[in-house]
Amino acid sequence: MRALQRVILPPFVTRGFRVDRRQILDPVVHNPHPTDLLLDASVFSIERIPLVCEILISFSPILLAPVLKELEDLKTKPALAELRDLVFPGGVLNAKFRGDDRGVFKSYPRFSARYASLLRWRREMIDRPARRIERETGTEPVGRSRAKLVQNIIGMGVATETIKLANKEYRADRAADEVLAVFAVLSPIITGRDCFLFTADEDVYEQTLQMSEMLFNDYGGYLMAEDFRADESRHSHRHPYASPLFVGEAEAVGRTAHPDYLLPPPALVMTCTTTVIDVGRLKGFTWVSARNMEGAVAFQEHDPLGRKGDPGMGRSILFTPPQFREYPFRCKERHHFVLGTPLLLKLKGDDVGPIEFFDLARATLRTVQAPTRRSRIVTPFADFQRRLLERLAIKQRR
């Protein structure tokens, strides 16, 4: 059997990898840090009963409430009796399973609900306008009408990954995918325990990757806002900027091309990881985050305006507007961020609170910046991530 290769990753990078079917649990078993194992309902299938048994022998996995709700369906399907008896022996949940017993969602309920809602918007990017058309015309758009609707949405700048996700069938009363994505990314930052999420659903994989990207953007916004408030004179280059994402006139502010100085020194970064393993497609990714990011999460939890940080006077910072290049301004300075009063959106649910329209845009739109596999809004720290990966590659070659 091939020995497991351990790779030490620097903070704030994402690394994809392949999984050997015979060694699916090895990354969890050999992880040297405190670890939680989080399971999606898609893992529970007849062909994966041996894997579930092995998991229950070695771990006390986490089943979040929306996942447990989906697994309740096992009780009504006689063909899945063997699996049902494994999960619900004697009609009650197996004692090996546990829930959010460390209070991740209880610690930051508004933040968690807000980002689960944003991820849900990605899934509903086609259904929302389709329902509106049905209300207005009395006819559900199908066939060519639906294809035309999708093309119109693509024309608005919606990312390919969002279209693929939104074009799939889903149950409106189930939100397990989004809750899993938020928990898997947030839990290590709050608890200090690495989180492994096992799934056989490509949507869960994609949504968790999206959540990690959004949270890293949030952290960058928080650090930039703190820096701006502490020393405005550092950012002397400014001019007006018209943006539909802000109330009234916003301001474009010049910034350094590589604001790596905002990040904590590597020696002070308390790293933790989120790892998602697709047990069906035998692939995974690890995102290295940091306990230091909890300050950015806490700020959002308690800020009534839903901002990423506090640059002063109730304003908010937006790194790069979606669908615009890094150089959207006619001036000598190439690198900017935008400063202004955010246009807010109130999503359903009293506990969600207001969010910036920019959040909805970055969750769903593509960008016309440098082409990458994941065509999304690029933060000022994108170069920082790239350089870390380059250093890692050089170190591995040595």
Buried (B, 14 or more C-beta within 10 A) or exposed (E): EEEEEEEEBBBBBBBEBEBEEEBBBBBBEEBEEEBBBBBBBBBBBEEBBEBBEBBBEEBBBBBBEBBBBBBEEBEEEEEBEEBBEBBBEEEEBBEBBBEBEBEBBEBBBBBBBBBBBBBBBBBBBBBEBBEEBEEEEEEEBEEEBBEEBBEEBBEEBBBEBBBEBBBEEBEEEBBBBBBBBBBBBBBBBBBBBBBBBBBBBBBBBBBBBBBBBBBBBBBBBBBBBBBBBEEEEEBEBBEEBEBEBBEEEBBBBBBEEEBEEBBEEEEEBBBBBBBBBBBBBEBBBBBBBBBBBBEBBBBBBEBEBBBBBBBEEEBBBBBBBBBBBBEBBEEEBEBBBBBBBBBBBEBEEEEBBBBBBBBBBBBBBBBEBEEEEBBBBBBBBBBBBEEBBEEBEEEEEE
